[in-house]
Amino acid sequence: MIGLDWHGGGTIPQERAGAITFKGNPRTLTGPEVSVGKKAPEFTEVPTDLSKA
């Protein structure tokens, strides 16, 4: 994962503010931008109602 080292250990994931909109509101995505031909990073799938399944 791309991120910055911080005093708590591990990394702080890369954030991309305003990368998408959801219901007309800008949202921040966490992680590197995915582009054609690159392997997709690990991700968590959620139901369409955005609940935690």
N, CA, C and O atoms as CSV, one atom per row, in Angstrom:
chain,resi,resn,atom,element,x,y,z
A,1,MET,N,N,0.842,-1.171,0.000
A,1,MET,CA,C,0.000,0.000,0.000
A,1,MET,C,C,0.890,1.238,0.000
A,1,MET,O,O,1.910,1.277,0.687
A,2,ILE,N,N,0.509,2.217,-0.752
A,2,ILE,CA,C,1.243,3.475,-0.778
A,2,ILE,C,C,0.766,4.317,0.400
A,2,ILE,O,O,-0.436,4.431,0.640
A,3,GLY,N,N,1.691,4.896,1.123
A,3,GLY,CA,C,1.306,5.734,2.247
A,3,GLY,C,C,2.514,6.400,2.854
A,3,GLY,O,O,3.632,6.267,2.356
A,4,LEU,N,N,2.283,7.108,3.919
A,4,LEU,CA,C,3.342,7.811,4.624
A,4,LEU,C,C,3.573,7.130,5.965
A,4,LEU,O,O,2.619,6.744,6.640
A,5,ASP,N,N,4.845,6.982,6.356
A,5,ASP,CA,C,5.135,6.443,7.676
A,5,ASP,C,C,4.677,7.455,8.720
A,5,ASP,O,O,4.804,8.663,8.518
A,6,TRP,N,N,4.154,6.969,9.819
A,6,TRP,CA,C,3.746,7.860,10.891
A,6,TRP,C,C,4.173,7.276,12.223
A,6,TRP,O,O,4.543,6.104,12.296
A,7,HIS,N,N,4.127,8.075,13.271
A,7,HIS,CA,C,4.664,7.668,14.565
A,7,HIS,C,C,3.949,6.473,15.180
A,7,HIS,O,O,4.509,5.833,16.069
A,8,GLY,N,N,2.740,6.146,14.746
A,8,GLY,CA,C,1.999,5.016,15.302
A,8,GLY,C,C,2.386,3.694,14.670
A,8,GLY,O,O,1.861,2.650,15.055
A,9,GLY,N,N,3.289,3.719,13.714
A,9,GLY,CA,C,3.691,2.503,13.021
A,9,GLY,C,C,2.831,2.266,11.792
A,9,GLY,O,O,1.742,2.830,11.682
A,10,GLY,N,N,3.289,1.465,10.895
A,10,GLY,CA,C,2.547,1.192,9.670
A,10,GLY,C,C,2.552,2.378,8.728
A,10,GLY,O,O,3.462,3.206,8.763
A,11,THR,N,N,1.540,2.457,7.893
A,11,THR,CA,C,1.458,3.556,6.945
A,11,THR,C,C,0.083,4.202,6.990
A,11,THR,O,O,-0.908,3.568,7.354
A,12,ILE,N,N,0.041,5.458,6.620
A,12,ILE,CA,C,-1.215,6.162,6.418
A,12,ILE,C,C,-1.508,6.040,4.925
A,12,ILE,O,O,-0.711,6.502,4.109
A,13,PRO,N,N,-2.632,5.430,4.548
A,13,PRO,CA,C,-2.912,5.254,3.121
A,13,PRO,C,C,-3.018,6.580,2.380
A,13,PRO,O,O,-3.419,7.597,2.946
A,14,GLN,N,N,-2.648,6.548,1.098
A,14,GLN,CA,C,-2.756,7.723,0.236
A,14,GLN,C,C,-4.224,8.097,0.094
A,14,GLN,O,O,-5.052,7.226,-0.175
A,15,GLU,N,N,-4.569,9.372,0.268
A,15,GLU,CA,C,-5.937,9.843,0.099
A,15,GLU,C,C,-6.022,10.743,-1.126
A,15,GLU,O,O,-5.120,11.539,-1.389
A,16,ARG,N,N,-7.120,10.608,-1.877
A,16,ARG,CA,C,-7.345,11.431,-3.072
A,16,ARG,C,C,-8.683,12.147,-2.909
A,16,ARG,O,O,-9.728,11.635,-3.309
A,17,ALA,N,N,-8.635,13.341,-2.314
A,17,ALA,CA,C,-9.848,14.120,-2.036
A,17,ALA,C,C,-10.560,14.503,-3.325
A,17,ALA,O,O,-9.930,14.928,-4.294
A,18,GLY,N,N,-11.873,14.348,-3.326
A,18,GLY,CA,C,-12.682,14.745,-4.474
A,18,GLY,C,C,-12.493,13.895,-5.712
A,18,GLY,O,O,-12.846,14.323,-6.811
A,19,ALA,N,N,-11.943,12.695,-5.560
A,19,ALA,CA,C,-11.674,11.836,-6.717
A,19,ALA,C,C,-12.954,11.371,-7.405
A,19,ALA,O,O,-12.960,11.114,-8.609
A,20,ILE,N,N,-14.035,11.264,-6.639
A,20,ILE,CA,C,-15.330,10.855,-7.198
A,20,ILE,C,C,-16.424,11.702,-6.561
A,20,ILE,O,O,-16.182,12.431,-5.599
A,21,THR,N,N,-17.636,11.594,-7.112
A,21,THR,CA,C,-18.802,12.166,-6.447
A,21,THR,C,C,-19.785,11.040,-6.166
A,21,THR,O,O,-19.883,10.078,-6.927
A,22,PHE,N,N,-20.506,11.173,-5.070
A,22,PHE,CA,C,-21.533,10.209,-4.682
A,22,PHE,C,C,-22.757,11.013,-4.310
A,22,PHE,O,O,-22.729,11.808,-3.372
A,23,LYS,N,N,-23.840,10.801,-5.055
A,23,LYS,CA,C,-25.065,11.580,-4.880
A,23,LYS,C,C,-24.781,13.074,-4.940
A,23,LYS,O,O,-25.355,13.857,-4.184
A,24,GLY,N,N,-23.884,13.461,-5.851
A,24,GLY,CA,C,-23.565,14.859,-6.085
A,24,GLY,C,C,-22.560,15.474,-5.132
A,24,GLY,O,O,-22.227,16.652,-5.261
A,25,ASN,N,N,-22.071,14.698,-4.177
A,25,ASN,CA,C,-21.114,15.219,-3.195
A,25,ASN,C,C,-19.732,14.622,-3.436
A,25,ASN,O,O,-19.605,13.414,-3.634
A,26,PRO,N,N,-18.687,15.468,-3.420
A,26,PRO,CA,C,-17.332,14.945,-3.611
A,26,PRO,C,C,-16.935,14.013,-2.467
A,26,PRO,O,O,-17.270,14.255,-1.307
A,27,ARG,N,N,-16.226,12.956,-2.809
A,27,ARG,CA,C,-15.775,11.970,-1.821
A,27,ARG,C,C,-14.290,11.719,-1.980
A,27,ARG,O,O,-13.729,11.875,-3.064
A,28,THR,N,N,-13.670,11.331,-0.890
A,28,THR,CA,C,-12.249,11.011,-0.883
A,28,THR,C,C,-12.067,9.515,-1.034
A,28,THR,O,O,-12.720,8.734,-0.341
A,29,LEU,N,N,-11.188,9.112,-1.931
A,29,LEU,CA,C,-10.826,7.712,-2.082
A,29,LEU,C,C,-9.486,7.484,-1.408
A,29,LEU,O,O,-8.624,8.363,-1.403
A,30,THR,N,N,-9.317,6.305,-0.842
A,30,THR,CA,C,-8.067,5.955,-0.176
A,30,THR,C,C,-7.344,4.911,-0.996
A,30,THR,O,O,-7.942,3.912,-1.398
A,31,GLY,N,N,-6.069,5.127,-1.247
A,31,GLY,CA,C,-5.261,4.188,-2.012
A,31,GLY,C,C,-4.819,4.784,-3.334
A,31,GLY,O,O,-5.298,5.842,-3.743
A,32,PRO,N,N,-3.908,4.102,-3.993
A,32,PRO,CA,C,-3.385,4.620,-5.258
A,32,PRO,C,C,-4.433,4.562,-6.368
A,32,PRO,O,O,-5.330,3.719,-6.348
A,33,GLU,N,N,-4.308,5.464,-7.329
A,33,GLU,CA,C,-5.218,5.469,-8.474
A,33,GLU,C,C,-4.965,4.229,-9.327
A,33,GLU,O,O,-3.815,3.875,-9.589
A,34,VAL,N,N,-6.029,3.578,-9.755
A,34,VAL,CA,C,-5.925,2.389,-10.599
A,34,VAL,C,C,-5.952,2.839,-12.055
A,34,VAL,O,O,-6.760,3.688,-12.431
A,35,SER,N,N,-5.075,2.275,-12.866
A,35,SER,CA,C,-5.073,2.602,-14.284
A,35,SER,C,C,-5.056,1.321,-15.112
A,35,SER,O,O,-4.722,0.247,-14.611
A,36,VAL,N,N,-5.414,1.448,-16.360
A,36,VAL,CA,C,-5.500,0.311,-17.268
A,36,VAL,C,C,-4.152,-0.411,-17.323
A,36,VAL,O,O,-3.102,0.212,-17.481
A,37,GLY,N,N,-4.205,-1.732,-17.191
A,37,GLY,CA,C,-3.006,-2.552,-17.292
A,37,GLY,C,C,-2.320,-2.825,-15.965
A,37,GLY,O,O,-1.417,-3.660,-15.904
A,38,LYS,N,N,-2.725,-2.145,-14.903
A,38,LYS,CA,C,-2.139,-2.389,-13.587
A,38,LYS,C,C,-3.004,-3.372,-12.810
A,38,LYS,O,O,-4.220,-3.434,-12.992
A,39,LYS,N,N,-2.353,-4.137,-11.941
A,39,LYS,CA,C,-3.070,-5.076,-11.082
A,39,LYS,C,C,-3.897,-4.284,-10.078
A,39,LYS,O,O,-3.400,-3.331,-9.477
A,40,ALA,N,N,-5.135,-4.666,-9.897
A,40,ALA,CA,C,-6.003,-3.980,-8.939
A,40,ALA,C,C,-5.528,-4.250,-7.516
A,40,ALA,O,O,-5.120,-5.368,-7.203
A,41,PRO,N,N,-5.576,-3.241,-6.656
A,41,PRO,CA,C,-5.182,-3.449,-5.260
A,41,PRO,C,C,-6.252,-4.242,-4.520
A,41,PRO,O,O,-7.365,-4.403,-5.020
A,42,GLU,N,N,-5.920,-4.738,-3.333
A,42,GLU,CA,C,-6.920,-5.400,-2.509
A,42,GLU,C,C,-7.995,-4.390,-2.166
A,42,GLU,O,O,-7.712,-3.201,-2.020
A,43,PHE,N,N,-9.245,-4.861,-2.034
A,43,PHE,CA,C,-10.343,-3.967,-1.704
A,43,PHE,C,C,-11.393,-4.734,-0.931
A,43,PHE,O,O,-11.382,-5.965,-0.898
A,44,THR,N,N,-12.302,-4.000,-0.310
A,44,THR,CA,C,-13.408,-4.596,0.422
A,44,THR,C,C,-14.691,-4.281,-0.317
A,44,THR,O,O,-14.992,-3.119,-0.589
A,45,GLU,N,N,-15.433,-5.300,-0.634
A,45,GLU,CA,C,-16.710,-5.139,-1.329
A,45,GLU,C,C,-17.800,-4.888,-0.297
A,45,GLU,O,O,-17.818,-5.532,0.752
A,46,VAL,N,N,-18.716,-3.956,-0.583
A,46,VAL,CA,C,-19.834,-3.678,0.314
A,46,VAL,C,C,-21.136,-3.755,-0.477
A,46,VAL,O,O,-21.138,-3.552,-1.691
A,47,PRO,N,N,-22.253,-4.050,0.209
A,47,PRO,CA,C,-23.541,-4.098,-0.469
A,47,PRO,C,C,-23.918,-2.714,-1.037
A,47,PRO,O,O,-23.366,-1.694,-0.624
A,48,THR,N,N,-24.857,-2.696,-1.978
A,48,THR,CA,C,-25.248,-1.438,-2.626
A,48,THR,C,C,-25.845,-0.427,-1.653
A,48,THR,O,O,-25.838,0.770,-1.941
A,49,ASP,N,N,-26.362,-0.876,-0.507
A,49,ASP,CA,C,-26.895,0.072,0.484
A,49,ASP,C,C,-25.780,0.590,1.413
A,49,ASP,O,O,-26.050,1.325,2.363
A,50,LEU,N,N,-24.527,0.199,1.127
A,50,LEU,CA,C,-23.331,0.616,1.859
A,50,LEU,C,C,-23.293,0.154,3.313
A,50,LEU,O,O,-22.525,0.683,4.116
A,51,SER,N,N,-24.131,-0.843,3.655
A,51,SER,CA,C,-24.069,-1.400,5.004
A,51,SER,C,C,-22.853,-2.299,5.127
A,51,SER,O,O,-22.277,-2.716,4.122
A,52,LYS,N,N,-22.466,-2.592,6.344
A,52,LYS,CA,C,-21.351,-3.521,6.563
A,52,LYS,C,C,-21.937,-4.916,6.643
A,52,LYS,O,O,-22.620,-5.259,7.608
A,53,ALA,N,N,-21.671,-5.706,5.637
A,53,ALA,CA,C,-22.249,-7.059,5.580
A,53,ALA,C,C,-21.516,-8.003,6.505
A,53,ALA,O,O,-21.864,-9.181,6.587
